[in-house]
């Protein structure tokens, strides 16, 4: 069977994710059908709000809606400026030129029809919004208005028919010459929807924080370095300041870009950190610890000797999670010594490539694996989100990620290592590789697995493998079982899983 190319497969996976999120919204909000839920999803991601925060009068969908579902007006009376957003959301897998023609007709009703014609509309909410837009236009004039029209589907915005493109040009040519300060027509498909959703999640977990620093005008207590658009600051902070910045909400958002979670204090490295910050060695902590590495969009340094501090925008600790959480826990137990000082490196850059290299090169206390480096990939984060939202299961994209989460019981945790192994064995028919070459999954086979597997694929194949392993382990305890058969049921779980998974697509 010929496999679809990666672009097509990637689109299908995202479309499946959108469908799953749509069903979840339908259940959570008690909506009538999937079409209404998809509309709610579109509104939420475009305006970056909870669906409950949308004003009922903004949803004009209904009889005589003229292919317009939502009209939102952002009116800035102080600036005499208004932004008008018009949305049509269709729970379909493509962009229809007929729908576009109907949207053009809807725009004509808003801006072109005579007032007495609008008054005859039976859709009161649409009529009210049209009148509001016209009142604003008369007061502010078109030059102080921005107009954006959105056509939202679960389709591929890069694959539009020639007729569609022609109809869109008709709209943009007309409304682009009517004197608006700005006019945009946007197609939003499966790719764009998920980009907006991920961006929204990132904004909700964004950390902007002021960090007090240890600064002495009479000593060289900090270093700044600038290279083109990138900046770096090396300074010292107190252990209490570090504990405070790691204690904010959302909890642990400061570690979102860290490739590994906190491992607990049972390992030697973390045990040593704990001892040195609560014992008589605390004054030497700065010398005994590698410190913390942080990235950000930008920082502002205040050298005022009375209140020296650095304000960090979109802060992320990419190295030093073990140090930070150990100090935070010691502080929460009132064991942290007041004289603990920590080396802090702050890198200001908009280069994701540089951030990845900083993460790799600054971490030398615990070995980084290929799996660690993939932990923050968009696909891993999305799988984790969908797995929890749809199934209430914890997809472990970082090693030991849910060790301290009491709700993430072992039976509810799906390690991405085992899920990837199971998919590679059952669907891709590589059981020997899956069992014997785990490290290669994250280097040689990562794209093969995660560019093709859906969330359901990963979950079902994991459950099949887990079933084979559990039953094989039970059989191996039977005294009547021969040695060879015992080894087969223990070490052949991935091979046995292939037969159990007959029927899954390949």
C-alpha positions as CSV (number, residue, x, y, z in Angstrom):
1,X,0.0,0.0,0.0
2,X,1.3,3.4,-0.9
3,X,1.7,5.7,2.1
4,X,0.5,9.3,1.9
5,X,3.2,11.9,2.0
6,X,4.1,13.5,5.3
7,X,2.3,16.8,4.5
8,X,-1.0,15.0,3.9
9,X,-0.5,12.7,6.9
10,X,0.4,15.7,9.1
11,X,-2.8,17.5,8.0
12,X,-4.9,14.4,8.8
13,X,-3.5,14.1,12.2
14,X,-4.2,17.8,13.0
15,X,-7.7,17.4,11.6
16,X,-8.3,14.5,14.0
17,X,-7.0,16.5,16.9
18,X,-9.4,19.4,16.0
19,X,-12.3,16.9,15.8
20,X,-11.4,15.6,19.2
21,X,-11.2,19.1,20.7
22,X,-14.5,19.9,19.1
23,X,-16.2,16.9,20.7
24,X,-14.7,17.9,24.1
25,X,-16.1,21.4,23.8
26,X,-19.5,20.0,22.8
27,X,-19.6,17.9,26.0
28,X,-18.2,20.6,28.3
29,X,-20.6,23.3,27.2
30,X,-23.6,21.2,26.4
31,X,-23.8,22.4,22.8
32,X,-26.3,20.9,20.4
33,X,-24.0,19.5,17.8
34,X,-20.5,19.4,16.5
35,X,-21.1,22.4,14.1
36,X,-21.9,24.6,17.1
37,X,-18.9,23.3,19.0
38,X,-16.6,24.0,16.1
39,X,-17.9,27.5,16.0
40,X,-17.1,27.8,19.7
41,X,-13.6,26.5,19.1
42,X,-13.0,29.0,16.3
43,X,-14.2,32.0,18.4
44,X,-12.1,30.9,21.4
45,X,-8.8,30.6,19.5
46,X,-9.2,33.7,17.3
47,X,-10.0,36.0,20.2
48,X,-8.0,34.0,22.8
49,X,-10.9,33.8,25.3
50,X,-13.0,31.2,27.1
51,X,-16.2,30.5,25.2
52,X,-18.2,31.7,28.2
53,X,-16.6,35.1,27.8
54,X,-18.1,35.6,24.4
55,X,-21.1,38.0,24.5
56,X,-24.3,36.3,23.3
57,X,-25.1,39.3,21.0
58,X,-21.8,38.7,19.1
59,X,-23.0,35.3,17.8
60,X,-25.3,36.3,14.9
61,X,-25.6,32.7,13.5
62,X,-29.2,31.8,12.8
63,X,-32.0,32.6,10.3
64,X,-30.9,35.1,7.7
65,X,-27.4,35.1,9.0
66,X,-26.0,35.8,5.5
67,X,-23.1,33.3,6.1
68,X,-21.9,35.3,9.1
69,X,-21.6,33.5,12.4
70,X,-19.9,36.1,14.6
71,X,-19.4,39.8,14.6
72,X,-17.1,41.4,17.3
73,X,-16.5,45.1,17.5
74,X,-13.6,46.4,19.5
75,X,-14.3,50.1,19.9
76,X,-11.6,52.4,21.3
77,X,-13.5,55.6,22.0
78,X,-10.4,57.4,23.3
79,X,-8.6,56.9,20.0
80,X,-11.7,57.1,17.8
81,X,-10.7,53.8,16.3
82,X,-12.6,50.5,15.9
83,X,-11.6,47.0,14.8
84,X,-14.4,44.8,13.3
85,X,-14.0,41.0,13.2
86,X,-16.4,38.9,11.0
87,X,-16.3,35.1,11.3
88,X,-17.8,32.3,9.3
89,X,-16.9,28.9,10.8
90,X,-17.7,25.7,9.0
91,X,-17.1,22.3,10.4
92,X,-15.9,20.9,7.1
93,X,-12.6,19.6,5.7
94,X,-12.2,22.2,2.9
95,X,-12.8,25.8,1.8
96,X,-15.9,26.2,-0.4
97,X,-16.1,28.9,-3.1
98,X,-19.9,28.9,-2.7
99,X,-19.5,29.7,1.0
100,X,-17.1,32.5,0.0
101,X,-19.7,34.0,-2.4
102,X,-22.3,33.9,0.3
103,X,-19.8,35.6,2.7
104,X,-19.3,38.4,0.1
105,X,-23.1,38.8,0.1
106,X,-23.0,39.0,3.9
107,X,-20.4,41.8,3.7
108,X,-22.5,43.6,1.2
109,X,-25.4,43.5,3.7
110,X,-23.2,45.1,6.4
111,X,-21.7,47.8,4.2
112,X,-23.7,48.1,1.0
113,X,-27.5,47.6,1.6
114,X,-29.8,50.5,2.2
115,X,-30.8,51.0,5.8
116,X,-34.5,50.3,5.1
117,X,-33.5,46.9,3.6
118,X,-31.4,46.1,6.7
119,X,-34.4,47.0,8.9
120,X,-36.4,44.2,7.3
121,X,-34.0,41.5,8.4
122,X,-35.6,39.0,10.8
123,X,-32.2,38.2,12.5
124,X,-32.3,40.9,15.2
125,X,-28.7,40.2,16.4
126,X,-27.3,40.6,12.9
127,X,-29.4,43.7,12.3
128,X,-28.2,45.2,15.5
129,X,-24.5,44.6,14.7
130,X,-24.9,46.0,11.2
131,X,-26.4,49.2,12.6
132,X,-23.6,49.4,15.2
133,X,-20.9,49.1,12.6
134,X,-22.6,51.8,10.4
135,X,-22.9,54.2,13.3
136,X,-19.2,53.8,14.1
137,X,-18.3,54.3,10.4
138,X,-20.2,57.6,10.4
139,X,-18.6,58.8,13.6
140,X,-15.0,57.6,13.0
141,X,-14.9,57.4,9.2
142,X,-13.6,54.3,7.3
143,X,-10.0,55.5,7.8
144,X,-10.3,54.9,11.5
145,X,-11.6,51.3,11.1
146,X,-9.9,48.0,10.7
147,X,-11.9,45.2,9.1
148,X,-10.9,41.5,9.3
149,X,-13.0,38.7,7.8
150,X,-12.2,35.0,8.8
151,X,-13.3,31.9,7.0
152,X,-12.6,29.0,9.4
153,X,-12.7,25.3,8.6
154,X,-10.9,22.1,9.5
155,X,-9.3,22.1,6.0
156,X,-6.1,22.9,4.3
157,X,-5.7,26.6,3.7
158,X,-2.8,26.0,1.3
159,X,-5.0,24.0,-1.0
160,X,-7.6,26.4,-2.5
161,X,-9.4,26.0,-5.8
162,X,-8.8,28.5,-8.6
163,X,-12.5,29.6,-8.3
164,X,-12.1,30.2,-4.6
165,X,-8.9,32.3,-5.2
166,X,-10.8,34.3,-7.8
167,X,-13.7,35.0,-5.5
168,X,-11.4,36.0,-2.7
169,X,-9.6,38.4,-5.0
170,X,-13.0,40.0,-5.8
171,X,-13.6,40.6,-2.0
172,X,-10.1,41.9,-1.3
173,X,-10.1,44.2,-4.4
174,X,-13.4,45.7,-3.3
175,X,-12.9,46.2,0.4
176,X,-9.3,47.0,0.0
177,X,-10.3,50.2,-1.9
178,X,-13.1,51.5,0.4
179,X,-10.8,53.5,2.6
180,X,-10.5,51.3,5.6
181,X,-7.3,51.7,7.6
182,X,-6.7,48.0,7.2
183,X,-8.6,45.2,5.6
184,X,-7.7,41.5,5.8
185,X,-9.4,38.3,4.7
186,X,-8.0,35.2,6.5
187,X,-8.4,31.5,5.8
188,X,-7.9,29.5,9.0
189,X,-7.6,25.8,8.6
190,X,-6.4,22.9,10.7
191,X,-2.8,24.1,10.8
192,X,-3.7,27.7,11.7
193,X,-6.2,26.6,14.4
194,X,-3.6,24.5,16.2
195,X,-0.9,27.2,15.9
196,X,-3.4,29.6,17.5
197,X,-4.3,27.1,20.2
198,X,-0.6,26.5,21.0
199,X,0.1,30.2,21.1
200,X,-2.8,30.8,23.4
201,X,-1.6,28.1,25.8
202,X,1.9,29.6,25.8
203,X,0.5,33.1,26.6
204,X,-1.5,31.7,29.5
205,X,1.7,30.2,30.9
206,X,3.9,33.2,30.1
207,X,6.1,34.3,33.0
208,X,7.1,38.0,33.3
209,X,8.9,38.5,36.6
210,X,11.1,40.9,38.5
211,X,14.0,39.2,40.1
212,X,16.1,40.9,42.9
213,X,19.8,40.5,42.3
214,X,22.9,40.6,44.5
215,X,24.6,43.8,43.3
216,X,27.5,45.8,44.7
217,X,28.6,49.0,42.9
218,X,32.1,48.6,44.3
219,X,32.6,45.0,43.0
220,X,32.3,43.3,39.7
221,X,29.1,41.5,40.7
222,X,27.5,41.1,37.2
223,X,28.5,40.7,33.6
224,X,26.6,41.7,30.5
225,X,27.4,40.6,26.9
226,X,25.8,41.7,23.7
227,X,26.2,40.0,20.2
228,X,24.0,41.6,17.6
229,X,20.4,41.0,18.6
230,X,21.3,38.6,21.4
231,X,22.1,39.6,25.0
232,X,23.3,37.8,28.1
233,X,23.5,38.7,31.8
234,X,25.4,36.7,34.4
235,X,24.5,37.7,37.9
236,X,23.8,36.3,41.4
237,X,20.5,35.9,43.2
238,X,19.5,34.6,46.6
239,X,18.1,31.2,47.1
240,X,14.9,32.8,48.4
241,X,14.6,34.9,45.2
242,X,15.0,31.7,43.2
243,X,12.4,29.8,45.3
244,X,10.0,32.7,44.9
245,X,10.2,32.9,41.1
246,X,9.6,29.1,40.9
247,X,6.6,29.3,43.2
248,X,4.3,31.4,40.9
249,X,1.3,30.3,39.0
250,X,0.7,28.4,36.8
251,X,2.8,26.0,38.9
252,X,6.0,25.0,37.1
253,X,5.3,27.1,34.0
254,X,8.8,28.4,34.4
255,X,10.0,25.0,33.4
256,X,7.9,24.5,30.3
257,X,11.0,24.7,28.0
258,X,13.1,22.5,30.2
259,X,13.7,19.1,28.7
260,X,13.3,17.3,31.9
261,X,11.2,17.6,35.1
262,X,12.3,17.4,38.7
263,X,13.7,14.0,39.5
264,X,13.3,14.2,43.3
265,X,16.0,14.1,45.9
266,X,16.8,10.4,45.8
267,X,19.5,10.8,43.1
268,X,23.0,11.8,44.2
269,X,23.1,15.1,42.3
270,X,19.8,16.4,43.8
271,X,20.6,14.9,47.2
272,X,23.9,16.9,47.2
273,X,22.0,20.1,46.2
274,X,19.6,19.6,49.0
275,X,22.3,19.1,51.6
276,X,24.4,22.1,50.5
277,X,21.4,24.5,50.7
278,X,20.2,23.5,54.2
279,X,23.5,22.7,55.9
280,X,26.5,24.6,57.2
281,X,27.9,24.5,53.6
282,X,25.2,26.9,52.5
283,X,27.6,29.9,52.2
284,X,29.5,27.9,49.7
285,X,26.5,27.0,47.6
286,X,27.4,29.4,44.8
287,X,30.7,27.6,44.4
288,X,29.3,24.1,44.6
289,X,26.5,24.4,42.1
290,X,26.4,25.0,38.4
291,X,23.6,27.6,38.8
292,X,20.5,28.2,36.7
293,X,20.2,29.1,33.0
294,X,17.2,31.1,31.9
295,X,16.1,32.3,28.4
296,X,13.7,35.1,27.7
297,X,12.4,37.5,25.0
298,X,14.1,40.4,26.7
299,X,15.2,41.7,30.1
300,X,15.6,45.1,31.7
301,X,18.4,45.6,34.2
302,X,18.1,48.1,37.1
303,X,21.4,48.9,38.7
304,X,19.9,51.1,41.5
305,X,22.0,50.0,44.5
306,X,18.9,50.4,46.8
307,X,16.8,48.0,44.7
308,X,18.9,46.2,42.1
309,X,16.8,43.9,40.0
310,X,16.2,42.5,36.5
311,X,12.8,42.3,34.9
312,X,12.6,39.3,32.7
313,X,9.9,38.9,30.0
314,X,8.7,35.4,29.0
315,X,11.2,33.7,31.4
316,X,12.0,30.1,31.0
317,X,14.5,28.0,33.1
318,X,16.1,25.7,30.5
319,X,18.7,24.3,32.8
320,X,18.8,24.1,36.5
321,X,15.4,22.6,37.2
322,X,16.8,20.2,39.8
323,X,18.6,23.1,41.6
324,X,15.5,25.4,41.5
325,X,12.9,22.8,42.7
326,X,15.2,21.5,45.4
327,X,15.7,25.1,46.7
328,X,12.0,25.8,46.4
329,X,11.1,22.7,48.4
330,X,13.7,23.5,51.1
331,X,12.2,27.0,51.3
332,X,8.6,25.6,51.6
333,X,9.8,23.4,54.5
334,X,11.5,26.5,56.1
335,X,14.9,24.7,55.8
336,X,16.5,26.9,53.3
337,X,19.4,28.9,54.7
338,X,19.2,32.7,54.2
339,X,22.8,32.9,53.0
340,X,22.3,30.6,49.9
341,X,23.4,32.4,46.7
342,X,22.9,31.1,43.2
343,X,24.6,31.9,39.9
344,X,22.0,33.0,37.3
345,X,22.6,33.2,33.6
346,X,20.0,35.0,31.5
347,X,20.0,34.9,27.7
348,X,17.8,37.2,25.8
349,X,17.1,36.0,22.2
350,X,14.4,35.4,19.7
351,X,16.3,32.5,18.1
352,X,14.8,29.1,18.9
353,X,17.9,27.5,17.4
354,X,20.1,29.3,19.9
355,X,17.8,28.4,22.8
356,X,18.0,24.7,21.8
357,X,21.8,24.9,21.7
358,X,21.9,26.7,25.1
359,X,19.7,24.0,26.6
360,X,22.1,21.3,25.3
361,X,25.4,22.8,26.1
362,X,24.6,24.2,29.5
363,X,23.3,20.9,30.9
364,X,26.1,18.8,32.2
365,X,24.9,17.6,35.6
366,X,22.7,14.8,34.2
367,X,23.1,13.3,30.7
368,X,20.6,14.6,28.1
369,X,19.2,12.0,25.8
370,X,17.6,12.3,22.3
371,X,14.2,11.7,24.0
372,X,14.9,14.7,26.3
373,X,15.6,16.9,23.4
374,X,12.3,15.9,21.7
375,X,10.3,16.5,24.9
376,X,9.2,20.0,23.9
377,X,8.4,19.3,20.3
378,X,5.0,20.6,19.3
379,X,3.7,17.1,18.5
380,X,4.7,15.8,21.9
381,X,3.0,18.7,23.7
382,X,-0.1,18.3,21.6
383,X,-0.3,14.5,22.1
384,X,-0.1,15.2,25.9
385,X,-2.9,17.8,25.7
386,X,-5.2,15.6,23.7
387,X,-4.5,12.4,25.7
388,X,-5.5,14.3,28.9
389,X,-8.5,16.2,27.5
390,X,-10.0,13.2,25.6
391,X,-9.1,10.2,27.8
392,X,-8.0,11.6,31.1
393,X,-4.6,10.0,30.7
394,X,-1.2,11.4,31.4
395,X,1.1,11.2,28.4
396,X,4.6,11.3,29.8
397,X,6.8,13.3,27.4
398,X,9.5,13.9,29.9
399,X,11.3,11.3,32.0
400,X,9.5,10.8,35.4
401,X,7.3,13.8,34.6
402,X,4.4,12.7,36.8
403,X,6.3,11.1,39.7
404,X,5.0,13.7,42.2
405,X,1.5,13.9,40.7
406,X,-0.8,11.9,42.9
407,X,-3.6,11.9,40.3
408,X,-1.3,10.5,37.7
409,X,-1.4,7.0,39.0
410,X,0.8,4.4,37.2
411,X,-2.3,2.9,35.5
412,X,-3.2,6.4,34.1
413,X,0.2,7.2,32.8
414,X,1.3,6.5,29.2
415,X,5.1,6.9,28.8
416,X,5.9,8.2,25.3
417,X,8.8,5.7,25.2
418,X,6.4,2.7,25.5
419,X,3.8,4.3,23.2
420,X,6.4,4.9,20.5
421,X,7.8,1.4,20.9
422,X,4.4,-0.2,20.6
423,X,3.5,1.9,17.5
424,X,6.8,1.0,15.8
425,X,6.3,-2.7,16.6
426,X,2.6,-3.1,15.7
427,X,1.9,-0.5,13.0
428,X,5.3,-0.2,11.4
429,X,6.0,-3.9,11.8
430,X,9.5,-3.4,13.5
431,X,9.2,-5.4,16.8
432,X,12.9,-6.3,17.0
433,X,13.9,-2.6,16.6
434,X,11.3,-1.5,19.0
435,X,12.5,-3.9,21.7
436,X,16.3,-3.8,21.2
437,X,17.1,-0.3,20.0
438,X,15.1,2.1,22.2
439,X,17.5,5.0,21.7
440,X,17.1,4.8,18.0
441,X,13.4,5.6,18.3
442,X,14.2,9.2,19.2
443,X,17.0,9.5,16.6
444,X,16.3,7.3,13.6
445,X,12.6,6.5,13.8
446,X,11.1,9.6,15.5
447,X,9.8,11.1,12.2
448,X,8.5,7.8,11.0
449,X,6.4,7.4,14.2
450,X,5.2,10.8,15.1
451,X,4.6,12.1,11.6
452,X,2.2,9.2,11.1
453,X,0.6,8.2,14.4
454,X,-2.6,9.7,15.7
455,X,-3.3,10.0,19.4
456,X,-5.6,7.0,19.1
457,X,-2.9,5.0,17.3
458,X,-0.5,5.6,20.1
459,X,-3.0,4.8,22.8
460,X,-4.4,1.6,21.2
461,X,-1.0,0.2,20.3
462,X,0.3,0.9,23.8
463,X,-2.7,-0.9,25.4
464,X,-2.2,-3.9,23.1
465,X,1.4,-4.1,24.0
466,X,0.6,-3.6,27.7
467,X,-2.0,-6.4,27.5
468,X,0.6,-8.8,25.8
469,X,3.2,-7.9,28.4
470,X,1.0,-8.3,31.4
471,X,-0.4,-11.6,30.3
472,X,3.0,-12.8,29.3
473,X,4.4,-12.0,32.7
474,X,1.6,-13.9,34.4
475,X,2.2,-17.0,32.1
476,X,5.9,-16.9,32.9
477,X,5.1,-17.6,36.5
478,X,3.5,-21.0,35.6
479,X,5.8,-23.8,36.7
480,X,4.6,-26.0,33.8
481,X,5.9,-23.6,31.2
482,X,9.1,-24.6,29.4
483,X,12.2,-22.4,29.6
484,X,12.0,-21.5,25.9
485,X,8.3,-20.6,26.0
486,X,8.8,-18.6,29.2
487,X,11.5,-16.5,27.4
488,X,9.2,-16.1,24.4
489,X,6.2,-14.7,26.4
490,X,8.5,-12.4,28.4
491,X,10.8,-11.1,25.7
492,X,8.4,-11.5,22.7
493,X,5.7,-9.1,23.8
494,X,6.2,-6.8,20.9
495,X,6.1,-9.7,18.4
496,X,3.0,-11.1,20.0
497,X,1.4,-7.6,19.9
498,X,1.5,-7.6,16.1
499,X,-1.0,-10.5,16.0
500,X,-3.2,-8.9,18.6
501,X,-3.2,-5.6,16.6
502,X,-4.3,-7.1,13.3
503,X,-6.6,-4.6,11.7
504,X,-4.8,-1.5,12.6
505,X,-3.8,0.5,9.5
506,X,-0.2,0.3,8.2
